[in-house]
C-alpha cells in the first residue's frame, strides 16, 4: 500500500527524534569517561617531558607523588585557590601576555619538598594551519630543557606534523632558554640536516615546514616571556635584569 506523504514525514521525524535522543544519552553517559581520558593524557604528557614511562605505569599515582600544580600570573605570583584544569590556555593565548593566567607544574624532590627538580611549563601558539601547543620541562637550573612534548591541530602530515614526533622533540633536550642577560629562547632553524649540537639556542629544522617551525619559535618566545618573572624569582641562574 502506498503511504501518504504525511505518514512518511511523521515516520522520518520520529526516527530522527529517537536516534537523536539515543546519541545524546550516549554522549552524556560517556562524558565522564572521556573527561577522565583527557585528564590522564594531560598528566602523561607532563610526566613524559621529565621521565620515561613504561607500559603499565600508574600515571595517576606517579603524578600525585611527583607533581605540585599551581597557577601563576605574569609577575610570577601564585593565584591561590586556582588549579591548572580551570585555565583554558587556548583562551588565555588570545589575551595580552600581561593578562594571562599561566599553569605551572613543579616536580618536587620527594626527600625535600622545598626543592624543585624540574618545572614543566605549558606553551601555546599557531603553526601553518591551526593551533599548536605543548609542554616544556626545565631542569633545576630553570634554564636547561629536560624535554618537550608538542601537539598540533592540523599541521601537514609528514611535514609540520613532525613536531609531535620523538625525532623532532629530542632535538630540544639540553638546549638553553637564557644566556647571562637575555631570553635567547631555542630557535628551530630553516632547512634540515645541519649540526647545531654546539649551539645551546638552536635546533635543526624540518624540511618543507618552515612556517610550522616559525610558529614553534614564536610560541617559545611568547610563553617564556610570560614565564620569565617566575623563572628569575625561582633561580639565581636566571638574570634578575630580564
C-alpha positions as MATLAB code, in Angstrom:
seq = 'XXXXXXXXXXXXXXXXXXXXXXXXXXXXXXXXXXXXXXXXXXXXXXXXXXXXXXXXXXXXXXXXXXXXXXXXXXXXXXXXXXXXXXXXXXXXXXXXXXXXXXXXXXXXXXXXXXXXXXXXXXXXXXXXXXXXXXXXXXXXXXXXXXXXXXXXXXXXXXXXXXXXXXXXXXXXXXXXXXXXXXXXXXXXXXXXXXXXXXXXXXXXXXXXXXXXXXXXXXXXXXXXXXXXXXXXXXXXXXXXXX';
ca = [
       0.000    0.000    0.000;
       1.281    3.426   -0.889;
       1.815    5.578    2.193;
       0.755    9.220    2.360;
       3.323   11.979    2.425;
       2.210   12.885    5.958;
       2.925    9.371    7.183;
       6.402    9.405    5.657;
       7.171   12.810    7.198;
       5.945   11.724   10.652;
       7.845    8.441   10.442;
      11.090   10.190    9.481;
      10.614   12.759   12.262;
      10.058   10.008   14.851;
      13.174    8.124   13.735;
      15.213   11.360   13.886;
      13.975   12.179   17.390;
      14.617    8.674   18.714;
      18.095    8.447   17.176;
      18.967   11.944   18.349;
      17.849   11.080   21.870;
      19.928    7.890   21.894;
      23.011    9.756   20.666;
      22.555   12.477   23.279;
      22.139    9.862   26.020;
      25.268    8.020   24.859;
      27.237   11.259   24.722;
      26.246   12.261   28.254;
      26.845    8.754   29.585;
      30.330    8.596   28.108;
      31.360   12.146   29.050;
      32.850   11.244   32.471;
      34.971    8.550   30.811;
      36.027   10.926   28.030;
      36.962   13.613   30.562;
      38.970   11.079   32.575;
      40.877   10.027   29.443;
      41.671   13.660   28.574;
      42.938   14.248   32.112;
      45.034   11.071   32.025;
      46.598   12.141   28.722;
      47.436   15.573   30.179;
      49.202   14.003   33.155;
      51.025   11.533   30.924;
      52.305   14.288   28.616;
      53.573   16.283   31.596;
      55.351   13.280   33.109;
      56.892   12.282   29.773;
      58.736   15.586   29.437;
      60.722   14.729   32.572;
      60.894   10.943   32.828;
      60.433    7.833   30.674;
      57.193    5.966   31.220;
      56.730    2.212   30.971;
      53.702    0.246   29.894;
      51.607   -0.455   32.959;
      52.775    2.579   34.953;
      50.102    4.045   37.203;
      50.007    7.541   35.718;
      47.701    8.999   38.355;
      49.809    7.659   41.217;
      53.084    8.867   39.679;
      51.618   12.291   39.014;
      50.227   12.639   42.537;
      53.578   11.661   44.068;
      55.798   13.878   41.941;
      53.919   16.946   40.706;
      52.765   20.062   42.516;
      50.275   22.067   40.454;
      49.630   25.791   40.620;
      48.567   28.774   38.532;
      50.628   31.957   38.357;
      50.243   35.386   36.807;
      52.650   37.300   34.571;
      54.559   38.575   37.617;
      55.190   35.025   38.787;
      52.794   35.221   41.724;
      50.743   32.160   42.634;
      46.979   32.563   42.209;
      45.756   30.961   45.401;
      42.874   28.515   45.100;
      43.215   28.048   41.337;
      44.042   24.782   39.566;
      45.565   24.400   36.075;
      42.497   22.459   34.950;
      40.473   25.643   35.494;
      42.629   27.524   32.979;
      41.731   27.329   29.288;
      45.126   28.012   27.742;
      43.591   28.467   24.277;
      41.505   31.359   25.611;
      44.410   32.762   27.615;
      46.544   32.763   24.462;
      44.208   35.348   22.931;
      44.870   37.774   25.806;
      47.788   40.140   26.189;
      50.728   38.323   27.839;
      50.464   40.541   30.932;
      46.858   39.435   31.457;
      47.271   35.678   31.085;
      46.843   33.004   33.737;
      49.691   30.508   33.471;
      49.551   26.853   34.594;
      52.651   25.571   36.341;
      53.806   22.046   37.212;
      56.693   21.593   39.643;
      58.395   18.237   40.190;
      59.296   18.428   43.868;
      62.084   16.390   45.455;
      60.424   13.598   47.443;
      63.089   13.815   50.165;
      62.999   17.627   50.267;
      59.641   19.031   49.035;
      61.012   22.589   49.113;
      63.415   21.677   46.291;
      62.195   21.792   42.673;
      63.952   19.206   40.495;
      62.076   20.105   37.331;
      59.396   22.547   36.256;
      57.019   21.941   33.346;
      55.535   24.930   31.546;
      52.673   24.764   29.020;
      53.115   26.686   25.750;
      50.611   27.597   23.026;
      50.775   29.132   19.571;
      49.802   28.925   15.920;
      51.500   26.879   13.201;
      50.924   26.880    9.474;
      47.250   25.893    9.522;
      45.994   25.875   13.084;
      46.838   25.807   16.787;
      49.958   24.152   18.170;
      50.728   23.577   21.846;
      52.816   21.558   24.251;
      54.799   21.275   27.470;
      58.427   22.234   28.071;
      60.283   20.773   31.055;
      63.257   22.604   32.557;
      65.939   21.231   34.828;
      66.586   22.579   38.318;
      68.594   25.494   36.905;
      65.314   26.784   35.378;
      67.140   27.218   32.079;
      68.173   23.880   30.543;
      65.471   21.934   28.716;
      64.872   18.454   30.104;
      62.304   17.513   27.458;
      59.370   18.755   25.402;
      56.038   17.406   24.217;
      54.384   19.103   21.234;
      50.957   18.572   19.649;
      49.025   20.192   16.841;
      45.529   20.502   15.441;
      46.121   20.456   11.708;
      49.739   20.639   10.545;
      50.649   18.872    7.311;
      51.335   15.107    7.711;
      54.975   14.271    7.075;
      55.964   17.944    7.249;
      54.856   20.286   10.053;
      53.075   17.449   11.843;
      56.531   16.065   12.675;
      56.677   18.423   15.659;
      54.818   15.710   17.589;
      57.474   13.076   16.794;
      60.250   11.959   19.147;
      62.767   12.721   16.405;
      61.995   16.448   16.497;
      61.290   16.735   20.214;
      64.579   15.069   21.179;
      66.469   17.896   19.444;
      65.425   20.271   22.232;
      66.929   18.251   25.083;
      69.859   20.012   26.726;
      69.241   23.348   24.993;
      69.086   26.603   26.997;
      66.488   29.364   27.071;
      68.592   32.117   28.629;
      72.134   33.361   28.402;
      73.660   35.610   31.080;
      71.380   38.551   30.486;
      68.659   37.782   27.936;
      65.963   35.386   26.831;
      67.584   33.814   23.778;
      64.971   31.036   23.553;
      65.576   27.977   21.366;
      65.141   28.588   17.653;
      64.343   25.901   15.098;
      66.370   26.700   12.009;
      65.314   26.755    8.360;
      66.321   23.640    6.466;
      67.299   20.231    7.814;
      70.403   18.127    8.146;
      72.609   20.633    9.947;
      74.502   20.087   13.184;
      73.668   22.540   15.985;
      74.916   20.364   18.817;
      77.372   23.064   19.930;
      74.808   25.882   19.902;
      72.651   25.979   23.042;
      69.932   28.087   21.394;
      69.438   26.390   18.001;
      67.913   23.123   16.805;
      67.803   21.618   13.331;
      64.726   22.436   11.255;
      62.150   20.428    9.308;
      62.375   20.242    5.525;
      59.282   21.734    3.895;
      57.839   23.019    7.169;
      59.363   26.456    7.617;
      56.104   28.126    8.693;
      55.354   25.466   11.306;
      58.880   25.897   12.662;
      58.322   29.646   12.777;
      55.147   29.026   14.771;
      57.062   26.902   17.293;
      59.731   29.610   17.587;
      57.114   32.313   18.173;
      55.365   30.095   20.723;
      58.598   29.733   22.714;
      59.336   33.468   22.792;
      55.725   34.347   23.604;
      55.317   31.979   26.523;
      58.794   32.179   28.013;
      58.370   35.934   28.080;
      55.265   35.229   30.176;
      57.118   32.818   32.495;
      60.383   34.753   32.849;
      59.340   36.530   36.074;
      58.598   33.193   37.708;
      61.882   31.776   36.417;
      64.036   34.663   37.637;
      62.367   34.509   41.060;
      62.962   30.772   41.268;
      66.596   30.574   40.179;
      69.706   32.737   40.727;
      70.969   31.370   37.404;
      68.391   33.422   35.516;
      69.391   37.074   35.375;
      67.462   39.479   37.567;
      67.858   42.047   34.781;
      65.462   40.261   32.428;
];
